[in-house]
Amino acid sequence: MTQQQQLFQTLQSTFGHTTLRPGQSEVIESILKGQSTIAIFATGAGKSLCYQLPAIMKQGVCLVVSPLLALMHEQRDYLQSKGVATACLDSTQSKEETLRIENAVRNNALKVLFISVERLNSQKARTLLSKSNISFLVIDEAHCISEWGHNFRPDYLKVAKYRHELGINQVLLLTATATNKVARDMAGKFDVTDQNIVRTGFYRRNLFLSAVHISESQKDEYLLAFLKKAKGAGIVYVTQQKQAEEVAKMITACGFPAEAFHASLQSEKKAQIQADFLTKVNLIVVATIAFGMGVDKPDVRWVLHYDMPKSIEGYSQEVGRAGRDGENAHCVALINNEKIATLENFVYAGALERESLIQLFNEIFGDPAKDYHLNEYDLAYKTNINQLVLKTLIVQLELQGYLQVNYSYFAELSIAFIQDKDKILAKYSPERQLFLTQLFSCFEFKKKWGLLSHQALSEQNIPLTKVQEVVEYLQNQQLIDVKVAKYTSVYSKPPQQVNINELVESFYQQSQIKEQGELARLRHLLKFFQLTSCYHKALASYFGDMHTPEQCGHCGVCSGKHLIVNVQESQELDIETIRNILRDASHFASQRGVNFSTHLKTLFLLGLNCPYFTKYKFRQLEGFGSLSGVKYDTAKALIMERAL
């Protein structure tokens, strides 16, 4: 039997298909030839089969790295239902389940193993994987690798390093939203040649794309009028979790079946909503961008962006969840001036100040002789750098050789005895009894729980790595319960002195470029909605697809509904009131040792949060958010011009 015959036999016997969609054949053949490949497929175009089929046909286990637990679990369940030996390694499993999966990996009993990028960061997980026969590595949502991508994940930067560490020769990168720039970045990180970048067309002729310019106060009225005409299940996308709850409640009160979906819901509730959405014909889900990944519902009849999306990539991904069955689907975006300013201001809220970088690098490299114990939560508050940005900086320091992680631990470790302590000790030899007695004495007990004292541990000269090993063993034996907090990584530093000034300038310039890229992405989206030419043509061209017709004939622009948005700021600025607000806030800041810079003053007036504001409760002060409708540039210029 030829490989081609085997391919189609497996396709039919396992998945029930007799043909492949456009692009799938090229990607699958490339993988079967042992070539690293990038697949840039429109949402719903069948990316998953591109690794599922070769995974079954190749020797060994296919390792799939994914940023989304829901997507991993959905794909695992699907493959298991097809008789493919599949498992997930992630944070949701019990100890027993984890041990069972680890044994399956050691015994090469799996064809597909999903792993979260956070779990891949664990040396223990990588040691396990190094002993298995990995056929090829798959990176799902691979645009997360690129800092130029719309949904960058700092931990993804290390996947290329882990690939070499594990000796994996072949990689498949999957994404629905890579521009040419992002694709080049991905290819460079994983040594993929241009001829092995496969793109499918982005034109979905059955999607009716349109945009409406509307004030914030009129949105609910428009939404309800839309729902009265709409047929079938649909998704309403909002920006904030609280908004999802409020809009879903309003819709339900008006007689439409609706559920709110966002990242803070319990796993069981999320699973129930996803299951209901798959089976119910008319259910409406009001969601943040957390919804849609891993939910393969072919008959979503409409998508409405209640808030303007943050990027063209995000918009493309979200409207792509409609009409996967090929039937017509309507996608409407509501655009208004207030939200444009808000989205721009969110970018500035995460901006880095030089002072924060100086604090960060002095904190880490101040004592070259000592290893640095890094807790991201504490360090974010100390330096006023939000955690995502901080994580990115730390990963970059690792990749550039300034830091090397040695081990990790929980700074707060508590135990409780399930069995009587003396009975536990009696199970072991006198030598081990002595060690356990010393170890247990390092825990300060209050009623049931005992918190580990690091000072006592140091006095007993017990290594922290040994504590972790013994505590994990006792927990697995069901002799103790364990609670942990404050995950801390211990880093070693280069022996030579680090030039902090050079480092600050380099990282600051990088952050400025990134910030301008984020703003450009947002402005590009606004420009897209105001086009006088076809939306479909522009959307496809953005992703490098030049084969779309000049006019689709049915989008908002082709139908003669050209959108015009005049971004104006109507808020009256009372200079004396603002001066008094900032005077009081500056006094509050100085009492707490905070340098109330122009940037922080601007964030305060706009009502934008940062670690300092959370730590010192600035939000409780009068005047916080008093210029919430104003753009960052306008507010900052006012503060500087009037010396406020």
DAKA-V430164 format. One record per residue. N is the residue number from 1. NEAR is the number of other C-alpha atoms within 10 Angstrom. D_FIRST is the distance of its C-alpha to the first C-alpha in Angstrom with 2 decimals. Layout:
<<N,NEAR,D_FIRST> <N,NEAR,D_FIRST>>
This chain:
<<1,7,0.00> <2,6,3.81> <3,11,6.62> <4,10,8.16> <5,10,6.10> <6,12,6.40> <7,19,9.87> <8,16,10.95> <9,16,9.95> <10,18,12.02> <11,20,14.55> <12,13,15.25> <13,11,15.23> <14,16,17.29> <15,15,19.34> <16,11,19.54> <17,12,18.92> <18,11,17.04> <19,11,18.22> <20,15,19.28> <21,11,22.89> <22,14,24.31> <23,19,23.77> <24,23,21.12> <25,15,18.19> <26,17,20.09> <27,26,20.95> <28,24,17.59> <29,16,15.97> <30,19,19.08> <31,23,18.80> <32,17,15.20> <33,9,16.61> <34,15,19.40> <35,19,22.14> <36,24,25.07> <37,27,25.50> <38,28,28.20> <39,26,27.50> <40,27,30.74> <41,22,30.15> <42,23,32.98> <43,21,33.79> <44,18,31.56> <45,19,28.85> <46,14,26.08> <47,22,26.21> <48,14,25.14> <49,18,21.58> <50,23,21.16> <51,24,21.35> <52,19,20.34> <53,19,16.69> <54,23,16.17> <55,26,18.38> <56,20,16.08> <57,15,12.99> <58,16,15.17> <59,14,17.00> <60,19,20.64> <61,24,22.86> <62,25,23.24> <63,25,27.02> <64,22,28.47> <65,26,32.11> <66,21,33.96> <67,19,37.66> <68,16,37.89> <69,19,37.89> <70,20,37.58> <71,18,34.40> <72,25,32.89> <73,16,33.87> <74,15,32.62> <75,20,29.14> <76,20,29.12> <77,16,30.18> <78,13,27.58> <79,19,24.64> <80,13,26.19> <81,12,26.46> <82,13,22.68> <83,11,22.27> <84,18,21.56> <85,17,23.77> <86,22,26.17> <87,26,29.77> <88,24,32.59> <89,21,35.13> <90,18,38.25> <91,12,41.96> <92,11,41.93> <93,12,40.75> <94,10,42.93> <95,11,43.20> <96,10,41.42> <97,14,38.45> <98,17,38.28> <99,13,38.37> <100,12,35.57> <101,20,33.31> <102,17,34.36> <103,13,33.41> <104,17,29.95> <105,23,29.57> <106,15,30.87> <107,12,28.47> <108,16,25.39> <109,15,25.00> <110,21,24.35> <111,24,21.55> <112,27,24.15> <113,22,27.81> <114,23,30.33> <115,22,33.50> <116,18,36.66> <117,23,37.93> <118,14,41.13> <119,15,39.36> <120,21,37.50> <121,15,41.02> <122,12,41.72> <123,14,41.58> <124,11,40.77> <125,14,37.61> <126,16,36.51> <127,13,37.26> <128,13,35.02> <129,18,32.14> <130,15,32.67> <131,13,31.67> <132,18,28.31> <133,17,24.93> <134,25,24.78> <135,22,21.47> <136,26,23.34> <137,23,26.60> <138,25,27.10> <139,23,30.61> <140,23,31.35> <141,21,34.43> <142,29,34.23> <143,27,37.33> <144,25,39.24> <145,25,38.68> <146,22,40.83> <147,19,44.61> <148,20,44.54> <149,23,42.40> <150,21,44.16> <151,17,43.28> <152,18,43.49> <153,20,43.03> <154,22,44.60> <155,19,42.47> <156,25,39.38> <157,20,40.89> <158,17,40.20> <159,20,36.46> <160,16,35.80> <161,13,37.92> <162,14,36.16> <163,17,32.74> <164,11,34.02> <165,12,35.84> <166,15,32.66> <167,10,30.68> <168,17,28.07> <169,15,26.51> <170,19,24.78> <171,25,26.46> <172,26,25.81> <173,27,29.13> <174,23,29.43> <175,21,32.57> <176,26,34.02> <177,28,37.26> <178,29,37.12> <179,20,39.45> <180,13,38.89> <181,14,41.25> <182,21,39.47> <183,25,36.03> <184,16,37.50> <185,19,38.98> <186,24,35.73> <187,19,33.85> <188,11,36.65> <189,14,36.60> <190,21,32.87> <191,14,32.32> <192,21,30.08> <193,14,30.18> <194,12,31.27> <195,8,28.03> <196,18,26.23> <197,19,28.69> <198,17,27.20> <199,22,29.77> <200,16,29.56> <201,19,32.63> <202,27,35.44> <203,20,37.05> <204,19,37.10> <205,19,39.01> <206,17,39.65> <207,25,41.68> <208,22,45.42> <209,22,46.76> <210,22,50.51> <211,22,53.19> <212,18,56.71> <213,17,59.63> <214,15,61.52> <215,13,64.00> <216,15,63.16> <217,8,65.69> <218,9,64.12> <219,17,60.53> <220,14,60.89> <221,9,62.53> <222,14,59.76> <223,17,57.03> <224,15,58.66> <225,11,59.13> <226,13,55.45> <227,16,54.39> <228,9,56.56> <229,7,54.55> <230,15,51.08> <231,15,48.61> <232,15,45.90> <233,23,44.96> <234,27,45.69> <235,28,46.25> <236,25,49.52> <237,25,49.17> <238,22,52.21> <239,18,52.99> <240,13,54.67> <241,19,54.05> <242,12,57.60> <243,18,57.16> <244,22,54.05> <245,18,56.20> <246,13,59.13> <247,22,57.24> <248,22,55.27> <249,17,58.60> <250,14,60.23> <251,19,57.45> <252,14,57.52> <253,11,61.31> <254,10,60.98> <255,8,58.84> <256,17,55.27> <257,16,52.74> <258,25,51.98> <259,22,50.82> <260,23,51.35> <261,24,48.43> <262,19,48.82> <263,13,47.98> <264,9,51.01> <265,12,50.05> <266,9,49.10> <267,11,45.36> <268,9,45.87> <269,11,47.63> <270,18,44.94> <271,14,42.23> <272,11,44.40> <273,17,45.02> <274,21,41.35> <275,12,40.49> <276,14,43.40> <277,23,42.38> <278,17,38.89> <279,11,40.37> <280,12,43.74> <281,15,44.10> <282,17,47.21> <283,20,47.36> <284,25,48.61> <285,26,47.77> <286,29,50.26> <287,27,48.53> <288,22,48.57> <289,21,45.41> <290,14,44.27> <291,21,42.94> <292,20,39.76> <293,18,37.23> <294,15,34.68> <295,16,36.16> <296,16,33.61> <297,18,35.91> <298,15,34.85> <299,20,38.29> <300,29,40.72> <301,24,43.14> <302,25,45.29> <303,26,45.92> <304,24,49.48> <305,23,50.48> <306,25,53.89> <307,22,54.24> <308,23,53.06> <309,25,49.75> <310,20,49.97> <311,20,47.59> <312,22,45.48> <313,21,42.37> <314,17,43.60> <315,19,44.56> <316,19,41.16> <317,20,39.39> <318,22,41.85> <319,24,41.97> <320,23,38.17> <321,25,38.25> <322,30,39.72> <323,25,38.07> <324,21,34.41> <325,14,34.03> <326,13,34.99> <327,14,38.43> <328,17,41.59> <329,26,42.89> <330,21,46.12> <331,26,46.57> <332,19,50.18> <333,23,51.60> <334,21,55.26> <335,25,56.94> <336,19,60.41> <337,17,62.62> <338,18,63.22> <339,18,59.57> <340,20,58.99> <341,18,61.71> <342,17,60.37> <343,18,56.83> <344,19,58.26> <345,24,60.56> <346,15,57.70> <347,17,56.33> <348,20,59.76> <349,19,60.05> <350,19,57.34> <351,18,58.93> <352,21,59.74> <353,18,63.28> <354,14,64.17> <355,13,66.39> <356,17,63.49> <357,23,61.45> <358,16,64.50> <359,16,64.90> <360,23,61.23> <361,17,61.10> <362,14,64.51> <363,15,63.41> <364,19,60.28> <365,20,61.58> <366,15,65.30> <367,12,65.24> <368,15,62.85> <369,13,63.37> <370,12,62.14> <371,17,58.66> <372,22,58.42> <373,17,57.75> <374,19,56.28> <375,17,56.33> <376,20,55.14> <377,16,57.31> <378,14,60.52> <379,19,59.82> <380,22,59.24> <381,18,62.70> <382,16,64.29> <383,20,63.06> <384,25,62.78> <385,25,59.13> <386,21,56.85> <387,18,54.07> <388,14,51.07> <389,16,52.82> <390,21,53.91> <391,17,50.40> <392,18,49.21> <393,18,52.07> <394,18,51.32> <395,19,47.61> <396,18,48.70> <397,16,51.19> <398,16,48.45> <399,14,46.09> <400,10,49.04> <401,11,49.98> <402,18,53.23> <403,21,52.09> <404,19,49.82> <405,16,49.21> <406,12,50.13> <407,15,49.86> <408,19,50.61> <409,19,52.83> <410,16,54.66> <411,18,58.28> <412,15,59.31> <413,22,58.03> <414,22,59.62> <415,21,59.17> <416,19,60.54> <417,17,60.71> <418,13,58.93> <419,12,60.56> <420,10,64.03> <421,15,64.11> <422,10,65.85> <423,10,63.27> <424,16,60.50> <425,16,62.38> <426,11,62.98> <427,10,59.24> <428,12,59.16> <429,9,60.84> <430,11,64.26> <431,8,62.74> <432,13,60.24> <433,16,62.99> <434,12,65.09> <435,14,62.34> <436,18,61.58> <437,13,65.32> <438,16,65.58> <439,19,62.57> <440,15,63.86> <441,16,67.25> <442,21,65.66> <443,20,65.00> <444,15,67.92> <445,15,67.92> <446,8,69.42> <447,7,69.17> <448,10,65.52> <449,17,63.72> <450,20,64.28> <451,18,63.55> <452,21,62.63> <453,16,65.45> <454,16,64.10> <455,10,67.60> <456,16,67.79> <457,19,64.35> <458,12,65.61> <459,9,68.76> <460,14,66.77> <461,10,64.57> <462,16,61.33> <463,10,58.34> <464,16,56.78> <465,11,53.26> <466,11,54.48> <467,17,55.91> <468,14,52.58> <469,10,50.77> <470,14,53.38> <471,19,53.74> <472,15,49.98> <473,13,49.99> <474,15,53.01> <475,17,51.46> <476,14,48.23> <477,9,50.52> <478,12,52.21> <479,17,55.56> <480,20,56.29> <481,17,55.53> <482,15,54.94> <483,13,55.75> <484,13,54.98> <485,11,56.06> <486,15,56.40> <487,15,53.13> <488,19,54.18> <489,18,52.30> <490,16,53.99> <491,19,53.55> <492,18,54.72> <493,22,56.05> <494,13,56.21> <495,9,59.16> <496,9,60.58> <497,12,62.74> <498,16,60.97> <499,10,62.70> <500,16,62.93> <501,13,64.47> <502,10,61.62> <503,14,59.06> <504,20,60.90> <505,14,61.06> <506,11,57.39> <507,17,56.16> <508,18,58.76> <509,13,57.67> <510,11,54.01> <511,18,55.10> <512,14,57.10> <513,11,54.14> <514,16,52.00> <515,17,54.83> <516,13,55.23> <517,17,51.49> <518,20,51.72> <519,19,54.74> <520,14,53.13> <521,19,50.10> <522,21,52.52> <523,16,54.61> <524,14,51.56> <525,19,50.69> <526,20,54.26> <527,14,54.12> <528,18,50.86> <529,26,52.58> <530,18,55.52> <531,15,53.49> <532,16,54.80> <533,19,51.35> <534,22,48.19> <535,25,46.94> <536,27,43.28> <537,19,43.51> <538,20,45.23> <539,19,42.84> <540,20,39.74> <541,17,41.57> <542,18,42.50> <543,24,38.85> <544,16,38.15> <545,18,36.75> <546,15,38.75> <547,12,37.07> <548,18,38.99> <549,13,41.63> <550,13,45.18> <551,15,46.28> <552,22,44.45> <553,15,47.49> <554,18,47.81> <555,22,48.20> <556,25,51.71> <557,23,52.55> <558,18,51.16> <559,12,53.17> <560,12,56.32> <561,14,56.75> <562,17,57.13> <563,18,57.83> <564,15,60.78> <565,15,61.41> <566,8,64.63> <567,11,64.36> <568,11,67.91> <569,13,69.55> <570,9,72.40> <571,10,73.48> <572,8,77.11> <573,13,77.64> <574,8,80.85> <575,13,81.31> <576,10,83.97> <577,12,81.98> <578,17,78.94> <579,15,81.21> <580,13,82.54> <581,20,79.09> <582,22,77.85> <583,13,81.08> <584,13,80.64> <585,19,76.92> <586,18,77.70> <587,12,80.33> <588,16,77.90> <589,18,75.33> <590,11,77.87> <591,8,78.97> <592,11,75.41> <593,8,74.97> <594,15,72.60> <595,11,72.97> <596,17,73.05> <597,13,71.58> <598,16,71.43> <599,17,67.73> <600,21,68.55> <601,20,71.47> <602,27,69.19> <603,25,66.61> <604,26,69.50> <605,22,70.94> <606,24,67.56> <607,21,66.79> <608,21,63.66> <609,19,62.86> <610,21,62.28> <611,19,62.39> <612,20,66.14> <613,19,66.95> <614,13,65.12> <615,13,66.61> <616,14,70.19> <617,10,70.03> <618,19,70.99> <619,16,69.67> <620,10,72.72> <621,13,75.11> <622,12,76.86> <623,20,75.38> <624,21,71.77> <625,18,69.75> <626,16,72.91> <627,20,71.18> <628,20,67.80> <629,20,67.44> <630,22,68.12> <631,21,65.59> <632,25,65.37> <633,12,66.60> <634,11,69.62> <635,20,70.64> <636,19,70.23> <637,13,72.26> <638,16,74.98> <639,18,75.27> <640,10,75.53> <641,8,77.91> <642,9,80.28> <643,9,80.01> <644,17,79.20>>
